[in-house]
Amino acid sequence: MTDSLPTAPTSALPKTYSCPRCGTKAPWQDNPNKPFCSARCKLIDLGAWASEDYKVPAEDNPFSTELSRDFPED
């Protein structure tokens, strides 16, 4: 008797994911707007970055001590 491994069905459903903007389920494959579900969500997200709704955390003055040392105000 031979042991056979179960195989995946040939008609598997396409992989989907949730749009990071609206949460709608969208297909991953052949989606030109990845990771968004549509061009609309893609543009809304771009606008949020442009209006600085999203920010990457950083120090306020990362080089302030170097500048004051190299270029004294006196």
C-alpha positions as CSV (number, residue, x, y, z in Angstrom):
1,M,0.0,0.0,0.0
2,T,1.4,3.4,-0.9
3,D,0.9,6.6,1.0
4,S,-0.2,9.5,-1.1
5,L,-0.1,13.1,0.0
6,P,-3.3,15.2,-0.4
7,T,-3.1,17.5,-3.3
8,A,-4.6,21.0,-3.6
9,P,-7.6,21.4,-5.8
10,T,-6.9,22.5,-9.3
11,S,-9.6,25.2,-9.2
12,A,-8.3,27.0,-6.1
13,L,-9.7,30.4,-5.4
14,P,-7.4,33.4,-6.1
15,K,-5.6,34.8,-3.0
16,T,-7.3,37.9,-1.6
17,Y,-6.2,40.5,0.9
18,S,-7.8,43.4,2.7
19,C,-7.2,46.9,1.2
20,P,-5.2,48.9,3.8
21,R,-7.3,52.0,3.1
22,C,-10.9,50.7,3.1
23,G,-10.7,47.0,4.2
24,T,-12.4,45.6,1.1
25,K,-11.3,42.2,0.0
26,A,-9.3,42.4,-3.3
27,P,-7.6,39.8,-5.5
28,W,-3.8,39.9,-5.2
29,Q,-3.0,38.5,-8.6
30,D,-3.3,40.8,-11.6
31,N,-4.2,43.8,-9.5
32,P,-2.5,46.9,-10.8
33,N,-3.3,48.9,-7.6
34,K,-1.6,46.5,-5.1
35,P,-1.8,46.7,-2.2
36,F,-5.0,48.8,-2.6
37,C,-8.3,47.5,-4.0
38,S,-8.7,50.4,-6.5
39,A,-7.1,53.5,-8.0
40,R,-9.4,55.6,-5.7
41,C,-8.0,54.1,-2.5
42,K,-4.5,54.4,-3.9
43,L,-5.0,58.2,-4.6
44,I,-6.7,58.7,-1.2
45,D,-3.6,57.2,0.5
46,L,-1.2,59.3,-1.6
47,G,-3.2,62.4,-0.6
48,A,-2.9,61.4,3.1
49,W,0.9,61.2,2.7
50,A,1.1,64.5,0.8
51,S,-1.0,66.3,3.5
52,E,1.3,64.8,6.2
53,D,-1.5,62.8,7.8
54,Y,1.1,60.0,8.0
55,K,4.5,60.7,9.4
56,V,7.7,58.7,9.9
57,P,8.9,59.2,13.5
58,A,12.2,61.0,13.7
59,E,14.2,63.2,16.1
60,D,13.4,66.9,15.9
61,N,16.9,68.0,15.4
62,P,19.1,65.0,14.7
63,F,22.2,67.0,13.7
64,S,21.8,70.1,16.0
65,T,24.8,69.3,18.2
66,E,27.0,68.6,15.2
67,L,26.0,71.9,13.6
68,S,26.6,74.0,16.7
69,R,30.0,72.4,17.1
70,D,31.1,72.8,13.5
71,F,29.6,76.3,13.0
72,P,29.6,78.3,16.2
73,E,27.4,81.4,16.2
74,D,30.1,83.7,17.7
